[in-house]
Amino acid sequence: MKRIAILTGLWLLLFLICGQNITAQIKNKVCDTIPYEFIREKIIIPVTVNGVKAKYIVDTGGKTGTMHDAVTEMKATAAGYMNISDMNAQGASYQEANLRDVSIGNYYTIRQLKTMVFPKNPFFTELGVVGILGGDAFGQSVVTFDSRSKIMVINYPYRPEGLKVTDGVPFVNDTQHHSIINVRLGKNDLRVLFDTGASGFLLYSTEDYNKLAKVSGMQVTNHAYGIVAAGITGLGQPVDIKKVNIPSIRIMGKEFTNVGSTTTIMSTTIIGVDLLKYGKVIIDYMRRRFYFFPFEEEKVDMGGAPSLWNVSILPRNKRFEITTVWDSIKDKVAFGDQVININGTSLEDCPMSQMAVEEIMNAITDDSGYIIIRKDDREEKIEIRKEK
């Protein structure tokens, strides 16, 4: 279900902690190193808000949002409403609040940060976080992600020493806090968002697929009908999904070949958190520039279309339902069928969460298994399998 070399002198300087405890509005130099946890493909860091210690997911593709209970504990003040759209292109209106005295690490402090106010979110609760920190939280800084050391480094107001503007590429969007850049897909430019909140390497938008399918050399390897994923606003509506194999994507000189992805209904293609496996990423929000320093110079074969179960199962309508159906099984099951057992594990007492059902699926050691569905008061055992 699941979805170069290094400039040694430069990076040694990056990891020094320097400066004084200051706010993000000002004068003194900040260089702060923050160790992070990497859980369920999410970068999680400690944050203190108005004296309240909490943990947040670092989501460079999103906007800061905090669950209601935490907002109350942090004594945030109301700040109106905001309309947003999630990864399923579903819109929602959220109340906003102002968080005061936000400390990220020891030295980077924001006097006031606007947050969306989320309802209780089971995924956040299971991860032990209160919400997400979007790019807006780092708008007055330069952020380095180093996956090998599992650290973020925050610099303000200067770039890390030795880092040249010419080493990076500019943002190509008008939104200040979204790191959207051009990459090369074959011989074509492709606008992508680098999003640490997105799992995997590539989430390819259907819109970009329709534009570039004929000129990029990509292949469609499979087809499905269902829900792309669970977004902030919940489950989306079912759509046609394609599994594609892209011959080449080049990110600032680093080439990735044989790149597999499933299409999404988002308007922008996303490069996800897996990019950090292959190099250090620096986002200079103040100067609107993006840097990628690969760990190795050689091109990387990404292995083609991802191997996925030919059904997806998520909590829906207060039960577990089939939410994606790939072509190989479409004559046996349908979107919305109730699932009561996965490979011998009853779902009767299973928590109604995406993480819980994914753990059951991931525990299947073979490339095949079975589910039991209940339809019209009858139970039926259906074989499922992983496939490209």
C-alpha positions in Angstrom: 0.0 0.0 0.0 2.8 2.0 0.2 3.2 3.9 -1.4 29.0 15.2 -6.7 30.3 15.2 -4.8 30.0 17.1 -1.5 31.7 20.4 -0.9 33.3 19.3 2.3 34.4 22.6 3.6 31.0 24.1 3.0 29.1 21.4 4.8 31.3 21.5 7.9 30.5 25.2 8.2 26.8 24.4 7.8 26.6 22.3 10.9 28.0 24.8 13.4 25.5 26.3 15.8 26.1 30.0 16.0 24.3 33.3 16.8 22.2 34.4 19.6 18.6 33.7 20.6 16.7 36.1 18.4 13.5 36.6 16.5 12.9 36.1 12.8 12.4 39.8 12.2 16.0 40.9 12.8 19.5 41.7 13.1 21.6 39.0 14.4 22.9 35.9 12.6 21.3 32.5 13.2 22.8 29.1 12.3 20.8 26.4 14.1 21.1 22.6 13.6 17.9 20.6 14.4 17.9 16.8 14.5 14.7 15.4 13.1 12.8 12.1 13.3 11.8 10.4 10.1 8.6 8.4 10.7 6.1 7.1 8.1 8.1 9.1 5.5 7.5 12.4 7.4 10.1 14.8 8.8 9.2 15.6 12.4 10.8 18.2 14.5 10.3 19.7 18.0 8.8 23.1 18.2 7.9 25.3 21.2 4.9 27.7 20.9 4.2 30.2 23.6 6.0 27.8 26.1 4.1 24.7 24.9 6.4 22.0 23.6 5.0 20.1 20.6 6.1 18.3 17.4 5.3 19.2 13.8 5.7 17.6 10.4 7.9 19.7 8.1 5.8 20.1 4.9 7.5 22.4 2.4 4.6 22.0 0.0 1.9 23.1 2.5 0.9 25.9 4.8 1.2 25.8 8.6 -1.7 24.1 10.3 -2.3 23.0 13.9 -5.0 20.9 15.4 -7.7 22.7 17.5 -6.8 21.3 20.9 -3.1 22.3 20.5 -4.1 25.8 19.3 -6.2 26.2 22.4 -3.4 25.1 24.7 -1.0 27.5 22.9 -3.4 30.4 23.6 -3.5 31.4 20.0 -5.7 34.3 18.9 -8.3 34.2 16.1 -7.2 35.5 12.7 -10.1 34.9 10.2 -10.5 32.1 7.7 -8.6 30.7 4.8 -9.6 28.6 1.8 -7.2 25.8 0.7 -7.0 22.9 -1.7 -5.4 19.6 -0.7 -3.7 16.8 -2.8 -7.1 15.6 -3.9 -7.9 19.0 -5.3 -10.6 19.3 -2.6 -11.2 22.7 -1.2 -12.1 23.6 2.4 -12.3 26.7 4.6 -10.3 26.7 7.8 -10.3 29.1 10.7 -6.9 30.8 11.1 -5.2 31.7 14.4 -2.0 33.6 15.3 0.6 31.6 17.2 3.0 33.6 19.4 6.6 33.1 20.2 7.3 30.1 18.0 10.8 28.6 18.6 12.1 26.2 15.9 15.4 24.8 17.3 17.3 26.9 19.8 17.8 30.1 17.9 15.2 30.6 15.2 12.2 32.3 16.7 9.1 33.8 15.1 7.2 36.3 17.1 3.9 35.5 15.3 3.0 32.8 12.9 -0.4 32.3 11.3 -1.8 28.8 11.4 -4.8 27.1 10.0 -6.9 25.4 12.7 -7.5 21.7 11.9 -10.0 19.4 13.5 -8.6 16.3 15.2 -6.6 14.2 12.7 -6.0 10.5 13.5 -2.9 10.4 11.3 -1.3 13.4 13.2 -2.3 11.8 16.6 -0.7 8.5 15.7 2.5 10.3 14.7 2.5 12.3 17.9 2.4 15.6 16.1 0.0 18.6 16.4 0.1 19.7 12.7 2.4 20.7 9.9 4.9 23.5 9.4 4.7 24.8 5.9 7.1 26.9 3.9 5.6 30.0 5.5 7.2 29.1 8.8 10.7 29.3 7.2 10.0 32.4 5.0 12.8 34.4 6.8 15.4 31.7 6.5 17.6 29.4 4.5 16.8 25.7 5.3 19.2 22.8 4.6 17.9 19.2 4.7 20.6 16.5 5.3 19.1 13.0 5.3 22.3 11.2 6.1 22.7 13.0 9.4 18.9 13.5 9.8 19.3 17.2 10.5 17.9 20.4 9.3 20.0 23.5 9.4 18.4 26.9 9.6 20.4 30.0 8.6 19.2 33.6 8.9 19.6 36.2 7.5 22.6 35.1 5.4 23.1 32.0 3.2 25.5 29.3 4.5 29.0 30.4 4.0 30.4 29.3 0.6 27.0 28.9 -1.0 26.8 30.8 -4.2 23.5 32.1 -5.7 24.7 30.6 -9.0 24.8 27.1 -7.4 21.0 27.1 -7.3 17.9 27.7 -9.5 15.2 30.3 -9.0 11.6 29.6 -7.9 9.3 29.8 -10.9 6.1 30.7 -9.1 4.7 33.8 -7.6 4.0 32.2 -4.2 6.8 33.2 -1.9 6.8 30.1 0.3 6.5 27.3 -2.3 9.7 25.9 -3.7 8.5 25.3 -7.3 11.3 24.9 -9.9 11.8 23.7 -13.4 13.3 20.3 -14.0 14.0 18.5 -17.3 11.7 15.7 -18.3 13.4 14.3 -21.4 13.8 17.3 -23.6 11.0 19.3 -21.9 10.8 21.6 -19.0 8.5 20.4 -16.2 7.4 22.6 -13.3 7.5 20.7 -10.0 7.0 21.5 -6.4 9.6 20.1 -3.9 7.4 18.9 -1.1 8.8 17.2 2.0 5.2 16.4 3.1 4.7 14.1 0.1 5.8 10.5 0.3 7.9 8.9 -2.5 9.9 10.4 -5.2 7.4 11.6 -7.9 3.7 12.3 -7.9 2.9 13.0 -11.5 -0.1 15.3 -12.2 -2.6 14.1 -14.7 -2.5 17.6 -16.2 1.2 17.3 -16.9 0.7 13.8 -18.2 -1.9 15.1 -20.7 0.5 17.8 -21.8 3.7 15.7 -22.2 2.6 12.1 -22.8 3.3 12.2 -26.5 6.6 14.0 -26.4 8.3 12.6 -23.3 8.5 8.9 -24.2 6.7 7.8 -21.1 4.8 4.5 -21.0 1.5 3.7 -19.2 2.0 0.4 -17.5 -1.3 0.0 -15.6 -4.6 1.7 -15.0 -7.0 2.0 -12.0 -10.1 3.7 -10.7 -10.1 5.0 -7.2 -9.0 7.6 -4.6 -5.4 8.9 -5.0 -4.8 9.4 -1.3 -6.1 10.8 1.9 -5.6 14.5 2.1 -6.0 17.1 4.8 -9.7 17.4 3.9 -10.2 13.6 3.9 -10.7 11.2 1.1 -11.1 12.5 -2.4 -13.5 11.4 -5.1 -12.6 8.4 -7.2 -10.8 9.2 -10.5 -9.0 7.4 -13.3 -5.4 6.7 -12.2 -2.5 5.7 -14.5 0.8 4.1 -13.5 3.5 5.5 -15.7 7.2 5.0 -16.4 9.2 8.1 -17.3 12.6 7.5 -19.1 14.5 10.5 -17.6 14.1 13.3 -15.1 17.0 15.7 -14.5 17.2 17.8 -11.4 19.9 20.4 -11.5 22.3 18.1 -13.4 21.4 14.9 -11.5 19.7 12.4 -13.8 17.1 9.9 -12.6 16.1 7.3 -15.2 13.3 4.8 -15.4 11.1 6.8 -13.0 7.8 5.3 -12.0 4.8 7.1 -10.7 1.0 7.1 -10.4 -0.9 10.1 -11.7 -2.6 12.5 -9.3 -5.3 15.1 -9.8 -3.2 17.9 -8.5 -2.4 20.7 -10.9 1.3 20.6 -10.1 3.7 17.6 -10.3 5.5 17.0 -7.0 9.0 15.8 -6.2 8.6 14.2 -2.8 10.7 13.6 0.3 12.6 10.7 -1.4 14.8 13.2 -3.2 16.6 13.6 0.1 17.9 10.0 -0.3 20.1 11.2 -3.1 21.5 14.5 -2.0 21.2 17.6 0.3 18.5 20.1 -0.5 18.8 23.8 0.4 15.8 26.1 0.1 16.6 29.8 0.3 13.1 31.3 0.9 14.3 34.9 1.3 16.0 34.9 -2.1 13.6 32.4 -3.7 16.3 29.9 -4.8 16.6 26.1 -4.6 19.8 24.0 -4.4 20.4 20.3 -4.8 23.8 18.8 -4.1 23.8 15.1 -5.0 25.7 12.6 -2.8 26.9 10.9 -6.0 27.3 12.1 -9.6 26.1 8.9 -11.3 22.6 8.7 -12.8 20.1 6.7 -10.7 17.9 4.0 -12.1 14.7 4.3 -10.1 13.4 0.9 -11.1 10.4 1.8 -13.2 6.7 1.7 -12.3 6.1 1.0 -8.6 4.9 -2.4 -7.4 1.6 -1.9 -5.7 -1.2 -4.1 -4.5 -4.0 -4.3 -7.1 -6.5 -3.0 -4.5 -6.2 -0.2 -2.0 -8.2 -0.3 1.3 -9.0 2.8 3.5 -11.4 3.6 6.3 -14.5 5.1 4.7 -18.1 5.4 5.7 -17.2 4.1 9.2 -15.9 0.8 7.8 -13.0 -0.4 5.6 -13.7 -0.2 1.9 -11.9 -0.8 -1.3 -10.9 2.6 -2.5 -8.7 1.8 -5.6 -9.3 -1.0 -8.1 -6.6 -1.8 -10.7 -7.5 -3.4 -14.0 -6.4 -6.9 -13.1 -9.1 -7.2 -10.4 -11.9 -5.0 -11.6 -14.1 -7.9 -12.6 -14.0 -9.3 -9.0 -14.3 -6.2 -6.8 -15.7 -2.7 -7.0 -15.0 0.7 -5.5 -16.8 0.9 -2.2 -16.9 -2.9 -1.4 -16.6 -3.5 2.3 -13.5 -5.4 3.4 -13.8 -7.4 6.7 -10.5 -9.4 6.6 -7.1 -9.0 5.1 -5.0 -12.1 4.6 -6.4 -13.7 7.8 -6.5 -10.6 10.0 -10.0 -9.5 10.9 -10.8 -5.8 10.7 -13.6 -6.0 13.2 -11.5 -4.4 16.0 -9.0 -2.6 13.8 -8.7 1.2 14.5 -10.3 3.3 11.7 -7.0 4.6 10.4 -5.0 4.5 7.3 -1.8 3.6 9.2 -3.5 0.6 10.8 -4.7 -1.0 7.6 -1.3 -0.2 5.9 0.5 -2.1 8.6 -1.6 -5.1 7.9 -1.0 -5.0 4.2 2.7 -4.4 4.7 2.9 -7.5 6.9 2.1 -9.7 4.0 5.5 -11.2 3.1 4.5 -12.7 -0.3 3.5 -10.9 -3.5 0.0 -12.4 -3.2 -2.6 -12.6 -0.4 -6.4 -12.4 0.0 -9.1 -10.2 1.3 -12.7 -11.1 2.4 -15.4 -8.7 1.2 -19.0 -8.5 2.4 -21.6 -7.7 -0.2 -25.3 -8.3 -0.1 -25.0 -10.1 3.2 -22.6 -12.6 1.6 -18.8 -13.0 2.2 -16.4 -13.7 -0.6 -12.7 -14.5 -0.5 -10.7 -12.6 -3.2 -7.1 -13.1 -4.2 -5.0 -10.0 -4.4 -1.4 -9.4 -5.6 1.3 -6.9 -6.0 2.0 -5.8 -9.6 3.8 -3.2 -11.6 
